[in-house]
Amino acid sequence: MNRLDVIIFGASGYSGKYVVQNLVKVSTNENCEITWGIAGRSLEKLQSVIKEMELKLGTKFDEVPMMVANTDDENSLIDMASRARLVVNCTGPYRVHGEAVVRACIQQNCHYTDICAEPQFMERMQLLYNEEAANKGVYVVPSCGVDSIPSDMGVDFVRKSFEGTLNSVEVYQEVVPDGGFGVGPCINSGTWESLVYVLADYSELRKIREKLFRIEVPPLVPKLSYR
């Protein structure tokens, strides 16, 4: 069976829909020959995502592969991972729903990425699965969402452009709601739940890092004060 290039897991969720929409734009506008499919808990909701994208983008999609997969059903995750070269996991909170997907991907020699911003989950996965993934040649690349990519790209740009030794970079991001300013504070419920878990179990992070980073990184000098 030929594997799809990409399967978006959690495609009917708040973030998953944006990922689907942008994947379609990239593959269409840049003439990239990407084979892709979507997966989630409900076939009906997956079908509605495709209909929604067709209306938004004015494009008719022919037989987009859809898979029913649930983090409570490991066999469904294994089946999903066996059909893709890369799974983009948009299902959080990741400390609850992420590990089973990582494990299934490694087992099926499928690369994995997500939009996670939960350090406990990311570093715990590195601690538990780095060796197995490396032995199989599987890439597990978390945190590829707005929390990280703009900052990483900005730091890389500064590093390449800065004439001298780069000590540190101060990053500022402004987030504008869909309705513009003045609509009041708003946050996706899944993002809020992830944030609550991160703050509630922050002490866990130190324990993970003590095992993961046994050799301390030398401090940067001169040390800059926080503003």
C-alpha positions, 0 to 999 in steps of 0.5 A: 500500500502506498502511503500518503505524504501527510495525514492530519489527525484531529482535522475537525478540531479548531486548530486542525481546520486551519492546518487543513486549509493551509495545507490545501493552499500550499499544495494548490498554489505552489503546485506541490504534489502532496498526497494527504488525508485527514483523521479524527474521531468522527467520520461525519465531522471529517466529511463536514471539514472537507465541505467547509474547505470546498466552500471557503476555497471554491475548490472541489476535492476528489475523494480525500482519504478519511480515517476514524482514529481515536487516542483511546483506541491504539489499534486505530492509531497504528492503522492511521500511522501505517498509512502515512509518511508523516502524521500532523497531530492537532489533538490536545491537550498533548499530555492526555492525547499525545503519547499514544500517537507518538508511540504508534508513529514510531512503531509504524516508521511514520514521522510525527509532528504537532503544534504542542506548547507543553514542555512537560509532554515534549521533553517526556517524549524525548526522554522515553522515545528518543532512542527508539525513534533514532534507531528506526530513523523516525523524526519526532518534531513537536511544537511546530505551531505559532508558539514556536515557529515565528520565534525560531525563524526570527532567532535564526534570521538574527543569528545569520544577520548579526555581526558578532556573537549572539548572546540572546534575543528578546522576542515580542509577539502580538496576537490579534483575534479573528474579529480584530481588537475590541472583541474582548479576551478569547482563547480556544478551550483546548489551548486553555486546558493545556495551559492549566495542565502546564502550570499545575504540573510545572514541578514535573518539568524539573524532574524530567530535565534532571534525567534528560539533561545530565550535562549542564549547558554552560551559561551564556556570558555576559548574562543580561538582566531581564527587563 
